Amino acid sequence: MHTLPLARSVVDPAAHRRGEPELLAELWADPETLVLVLHEGLLPLTDDGAHLDLRAPDELAGLGPGDGDAVWVFLGQCDERAYLAVLLADLPGDTSLEGVAADGGAAWLATVRRGRLRDVGHLLGDRDADLATTAVALAEWHARHPRCTRCGALTRPEQAGWVRRCPDDGTEDYPRTDAAVIMAVTDDAGRILLAHGAHWPPHRYSTLAGFVEPGESLETAVRREVAEEAGVVVDEVAYVASQPWPFPASLMLGFRARATTTDVVVDGKELTDARWFTREELSAALRAGEVLLPMRTSIALALIEEWFGGTLPASPLPSGR
Ligand SMILES: [Zn+2]
């Protein structure tokens, strides 16, 4: 399988530096540093949409570490340059983007082209896709985990944005990653099983997927999900590849799975349809507009294309649908 759009690890996280006491302030003062400013999960993009619009710290007056209540993150190093992220999603209370813009540093955000990672991740180069995936994952975590998991007090970021610590009892909370399996299920005739989710746009079909439950191996999770969602029995399960899917915190673990039964029974709640497709049937359904596949950034499309043996048209639908 080719490199997945959100799994291009070219930035050195340089994790050993996160504990340096003045790391964020030092890097902010370094004119070589580049900064990714994220607000409400939206990536600032160049006009052609193919690059992140990264900024030098001196262009971001009022947004530096210590200037407010945003979260600052050390993303890592690449080509001897350091990269930081400012996560404005964590603005407290009624502070608005306009309020920040009034300070000057974020004024450009109001006019710059912006996009969501799941829509544009495949268009970005290796460095930008890596920076964006890490920043979005950490932004989602900080936004959803403001309180101590032990006592409920508000926690504060430490370790250059990679830990949150409770001021009352010292508990350290680390970023969460939730394991999810996603599988290309095929039968002895070489057909693939694709399903339509109850809350998806019309005609969208994709591979089955689901979260790994406590006490499960990945292989068990694959077999359980296929049985629960489609009523199909699977025996052989083989790992293919993984990619982070930080919407908000998943790691998608891709598998091939071989079905030993072909009768399909959907639950009618999570899934409203599931069908077997030959390559010819899928091609015909795509041409007729009866089937729309997942978006280009997804591992789902990569798994389907691997089975198909060639490139297929990705869904043009915007994210969140
Ligand atoms: Zn606590």
Residues whose N, C-alpha, C, O or C-beta is under 5 A from the ligand:
A	BS01	ZN	C148 R150 C151 G152 A153 C166 D168 D169 T171
